[in-house]
């Protein structure tokens, strides 16, 4: 168990070192279309990802994990070049620490938090999941979830997301593949004076597929690929029961 916690810490620290190693600042003359593109891609990057099959943890279930996500961005677009001084990477990566707890009636709750290394940026979020079908040896599980995330630490730029998704999964031995999709609400506000920009709020569809692997007791590894505005890849290492 001690080694598992060390692995969680290592995953978080290694991904944190490169995440957001550049600064976002809205410059004078930034256009409304550029602000919408930036809001859409950055909002998709910080959106809460469940990274779990549809079946619930159960009333005694508990899971703590380290996760890293990477979203491919169009760093040659004017929206990123102007906002970062042309220093944006090919992928935005950010780590998070997560906790999920099972409750009665097929309900799970969870929270996540990121404090990005060497920046003032934090991301935090929460989830609420409900298993419509809990699944069995012969039947799949079906669940729905609601999520929320918020970005802090960027001067004059407020960004938050909320999502609703449905997931289906079916376990086979120590493998549990899953798939799902839903809608993500992205809300961006510029509060500075360098440019005259209206708020950007819109719905964005997203779909995802994933695989949970449970190679050892209490240890699980989950990989997920998502597409919203652009491809997003995530990896989670968890300890649960």
Secondary structure, DSSP 8 states (H G I E B T S, - for coil): -HHHHHHHHHHHHHHHTTTT-S-----TT--HHHHHHHHHHHHHHHS----S-SS---TT-EEEEEEEEEEE--TTSHHHHHHHTS---SEEEEEEEEEEEEEGGGEEEEEEEEE-TTSS-EEEEEEEEEEEE---SSS-EEEEEEEEEEEE-STTEEEEEEEEEEEEEEEETTEEEEEEEEEEEEEEEE--SSS----EEEEEEEEEEEEEEEEETTEEEEEEEEESSSEEEEEEEEEE-
